[in-house]
Amino acid sequence: MKNIFKFSLLALFLGFVSCDDAIDIRQESELDEEVAYQTVDDLQTGLNGVYAAYGPDFGGNGAGDIILFNALFTDNIKRGINSSGQGNQEYNFILQPGTDFPNRLWSNRYAVINFSNRLLRAWERVAAGLTDENEIVRANHIKGQAIAMRALCHFDLLQYFSPNYQDDNAPGVIIMDFVPNVTETYQRNTTGEVFEFIKADLDEATGLLAGFTNPPYYINGDVVQAIRTRVALCEGDYETARTLSTDLATRFAPVQPEEYFAMFIDDATSDEEIFTLARVQGDNGVVSLFYANEATISGSPFFELSNSLFNAIPSGDIRRQVLVEPTSDISENIILIGKYRGNAADQQINDIKLIRGSEMYLIMVETMARAGMLNEAEQAMLAFRQTRNLSGTVFAPDYPTVDAALVDVLAERRIELAFEGHRYLDLKRLGTELGIGIDRDDADCASFSAPCNLPAGDYRFTLPIPRNEVRANPSIQQNPQY
Amino acid sequence: MRSKFTWIMTLLLAFSFGFSFAQEKTVTGTVSDEVGPLPGASVLVKGTQRSVQTDINGRYSINANVGDVLEYSYVSYQSQSVTVGASNTIDVVLTATVLDPIVKDVYRTTTERKSVSAVKVLSVEAVEDRANANILQSLQGQVAGLNIATGSGQPGADVTIILRGIGSINGNIEPLFVVDGIPVDEDGFRSINQNDIASYQILSDAAATSIYGNRGANGVIVITTKKGSYGQKLGIRYTSQFGFTQLQPLNMELMSSRQLLYFQKENGVGLGSTLTDAEIDARAAQTNTYWADIFFRTGVTKSHDIAITSGSENTNNFTSLGYFEQDGVFLNTNLKRFTVRNNFQGKSENGKFNYGMNLNANFSRSSGIDGAGSNAVFFAPFRAALHGLPYLSPYNPDGSITIDGGLTPGDPNGVIVDNVPYVLLNSARMNTDIEDEIKILASFNADYNFAEHFTAAMQMGVDFSNFKTLEILHPDSLLGPFQVDQDAEFGGIQQEASSRDFRFNSLFSVNYQNTFAEKHNVSISAYVEYNKAHLDGINFTQLGLDPRLVGSGAAFIAGDTFEDLDGNPATPDTQPYIPTVGSTKLEEGLFSYFGNVDYDYDGRFGLTATVRRDASFRFIDDNRWGTFYSVGGRWNIDTESFMDGSSFNLLKLRGSFGTSGNQRISNTQYAALNLYRSLYGAGGGYNGSVSTVPTVIGNPDLRWEQTEQTNIGVDFGVWENRLTGTVDVYRKLTTDLFQSTPVSPVNATTAISTNIGAMENEGVELTLKYTLYNKNDWRIEVNGNTSYNKNKIRDLPESFEGVVNDGGSTALLEGESFGTFYVVRYAGVNPSNGNPLFYTAEGGLTETLNDADRVSTGKSYIPVWQGGFGTFISYKRFEFSTQWAYVADIYRNNLDYAELEETNVLDDGSNRVVTTANAWKNPGDITSVPRIGNAFGAVDYINSTDRYLEDASYLRLRNIMLGYTFSPELLKETPFTGLRFFVQGENLLTFSSWRGWDAEGGFRSTDRGNYPTPKIYTLGAVINF
């Protein structure tokens, strides 16, 4: 009896020990999707995450996204005085599935797409419960931006990974319009399918973004139109590209030199900006793509502007003042990259002018020429150069043939859009068509002991499907010659 | 009627017998050997869990019934059993050289004779009075299979411990540590006082560790601290040590000023190229700095400990106070420690209820220096001490040692690679890097023999650590003005972090113990265990300090201060001094119940079996619970009749098989806390606004990593136990390994943690001890242990096709050991052009480095062989001992040497080793150093080739000690009851081909600029009152 009592007491005692609080643990910081997204304001924070993740300017110390790669792999960069070998591989045209850039681009853009799709999934749930008219409009604007970002990322990927984006049947990239299951893998869609998907997204975004004006840091109807213009140009739908670009080139006309300089050097808002990525203190500093510290000769530049680009810029052109940092020592062949010099808040940070009116203007010139309007194209190009000119005479364009016009457009784009993530793609698109490959100045390629030429149409104008995809998805179709 | 009467009578008789048998009394006495009293000897009531240890004077007090058998045991002494009779005093004299100590883990107590498991007991004498700040450092080389690596000379630095090989790729690899029954943080040993420890036990096989199932997969180390004894007089023991720490010798030849300047001149770079021969000679005559002499120093080490033991009839007490201080050999590095311990035990009059409380509070302050192994040359102090240019003078014009090399803080032209030693010397002298730890270990235990054969027990323990770090980069130091913004008015950074780590553990158990038919001893136990751990912390970083007030919060420049950093009044001013703050709060938890059966037949055979169910908060649903079990058996062959007359005193065959689990997906504590859930969190904002992004892509399939182990062992003692030893052979197989598996980047991540693959460890362990001579006041003993462990990765995620290599020098390779170097083989220098040559994978020669040419070298940075040996000689009252440790078949990349032999660039602010001058110059030169300006730098050779992959095996004299104990006769007129003096040295001798200061580099794949472990000399005294 006594023992039974003792045993029961013991059992009671053991009963005090409950296991639940030891094994059902949720850390205080945990947030699941239901809780994360409850209001339109929450959706807006999700959209901020989509914008923040998109990183054409990301990287540093020799590795980087499209802003660096387009300059490094081509003819816009030479080795800097404080180089310790940064970017050596890319400069040597070494491009393999394990190379940093294709891995970086593929993961960054698909991460943004994943973030967008997660936001859109939560959007369906939150939007279903909205009644207030203003809230519904706000919600639609958020959805429109998310869809447009998804389209932009698919388009970025397609340009780099499709071996021929004017062939609908060429392998494209994976269309992701849903949140994938981590255990599944997916095959590449065709280029045609991806273009259709992008255009459908852009159309839907246009509808949703009606009435949304918040330039230039967020995607509004004009930004969607600009992306649509690029898409049309890339597809070879030059008429659409011409119509759309003409409209944008008028409304976002290239600005005068003083404003142009202030736009880059002081991050001052300009009428030419269509879409600019806001960069504030704490964000990735674009200056770190080229310098270890600040953008001056004592900031340890490991990349410099190439001789061939320097020689291509007319001396009286405002773009020379923007592109060449003033502490450069030209006599010693130290040409510092000056487009990004940091802003008042941080010596390494600048806004990223992703789409500008001048790009649309040059698309207009190109598509005019392609439409046979060679005189108009000449006139437009002359006017453009005059806008950029400070002193001296302007090099007058002369377009006896369409190709001559295209060659000139390619050269002008190189100067106007230098270090903005275009050169490699321009050489892929126009260079292949015109038979122009990478042709570096001897002094530039010697600085890296690297090859000076890459012929037009080389397989390396298409990126390999990167190792981080192939590892998880070994059956994915690889691009030719990789 | 009559029969009924008989029956009642019988019953009464039985009761009265039972009564008399159960009549308990306190037995006291002294345990001694031929020389004198033995402190710390164990007294166990046979067949129960009751045991006590003798105090400093060898006295003990234990409750026992008449007829109970008391077992007296002491490490390396023959056990004795005495049956309790009428007398209340039992004095025992133990004979030396028998190995049969008590084996006691948290859950079970047994003698080594009856233990079925692979448990190695380390006598505290073997490590007592050693001068290491971290108690675990002293265990190196002492236990077969226990691999201890100290990767730093910072006093009290954490050590990495591997028992029987690496058992996990990503998960936890270190054993579970249990101090007085409480599982404790395996990384927090610098605060524990070595002199408080009574014994170490190392549990390796499944039979021993399975009972620790949820954390025992990597083995268990049980540490027991000293206790008082019942009925003992007050005893006081005072121990003191004083000594020095010193840098070990450098095994490489650096260039002198003259050599380096001429070498520079010859190659047209650096200062040497600007000087004439006469100027070089003048400079070299004036300045030839060996920077290690400037950065390193002889440190002081000292300690004081007082231990007080006392005991009354029903309570006893052990109280100790300790102070320890040790300077590191590098400038401004130091550890100070203050410890207090009180171990209390009490019991009821009848001895059926026992309880105890251990309370241990420690405070330690470690002043250290960051940047060991860093590639940031301006923040790598140890690298600067080795690489600094010899032609720079360390002196001011007045002959004192400079603290800034004449450079001006904030001058960017001063911070150039040539001036690295000045910058680092300045940082070492001016900056602050302090880590304070308050560690409290507290435990309470009680057991109650509430019914015949039944005992209920409970145990609760707390491991509490408060950790506080303070780092100040002084605004007036050479680097200070750059910390905020070059153009800001104030520089400097102060970072502080404070965290509390609270770990609670409770264990309830019921035990049934009985003997049937005199020979069948059975013990059955059931347990419930609960573990919970909480970490919370805050931290901040202040940018901008007022140099007049550095060290206090008053120095902080207000965050709302505006400054015009770009010197342009047109742009708005900015706020450069905004501090950053952080806060964390994390929890962990485990819950288990388990049972254990022990069976012994007449001391001849024994069986043990354990089954347990464990739940971890890290997994969900069916994966949450893991089931682990083990069975073990022994055969005490020496008890068999056919062994009569043999020279074996002990011959025992053991075998066990079982499983244990690992739930720590990541090797660090408080990490990988919720990987089965998909989660969101605040991410990098856009345009200054807050953002929400996915942070974890959940994997609900995560489950326990499981290790199964088979062990066969033999324990033996022959020739009156003059030779004793243990041999163990084992095989461990870890399945469901925690590994990251690649996933498509469309998931917004490129890898997730999964359970995939398998890894194997196979090995042999041997421990021997031999008494060579024991006559005429002489005693000579030798002991040794060695272990061999072969690790093999059996399976990796399929998509890796057998090789996981991220471009570094090592890879995970199927069929090879963990940590295997996977590099291109260096073939030497091409005599025709001076370029380096490499072997292609097929064996051809090439001048280009290609990942496709990487091959497995079969060399790993985890040693295959490990062990130690020692001698002990005593003559009368003198004693002399040596303890050697070795590791073999271990390799490491020597990046220090690679950088010192760099010929890719020369003008990099680093000195060179003299062999660099052998660099290829002319066609036809046969040399091992490629031409100046060859395409590959030190890091290329390290990451991709085996050029600097060195054998890091070593044999080291870990400890040497000479002691003298005064005879009691001499002390009769003094207040002392005992007096002993000793001198000792740590790490005095090392044999290794490793080129550097310290062959012992931790379990690192690459060594660069690390803090070498010191030599330590101390003189000590032990005084008993």
Interface residues (C-beta under 8 A of the other chain):
Chain A: N3 K6 L10 F13 L14 V17 C19 D21 A22 I23 D24 I25 R26 Q27 E28 S29 E30 L31 D32 E33 A36 Y37 D42 Q44 T45 G46 N48 G49 Y51 A52 A53 G85 G98 W106 S107 Y110 A111 I113 N114 F115 R118 I174 M176 P180 V182 T185 Y186 Y217 D266 A278 V280 G282 D283 E294 S298 A344 A345 Q347 N468 E469 R471 A472 N473 P474
Chain B: P412 F450 A451 F454 A456 M458 D485 Q486 S506 F508 V510 V528 Y530 N531 K532 L565 D566 N568 T571 P572 T574 K585 L586 E587 E588 G589 L590 F591 A615 S616 F617 R624 L673 N674 R677 S678 L679 Y680 G681 A682 G683 G684 G685 Y686 N687 G688 S689 V690 S691 T692 V693 P694 I697 G698 N699 T741 P742 V743 S744 P745 V746 N747 A748 T749 T750 I752 S799 F800 D851 G937
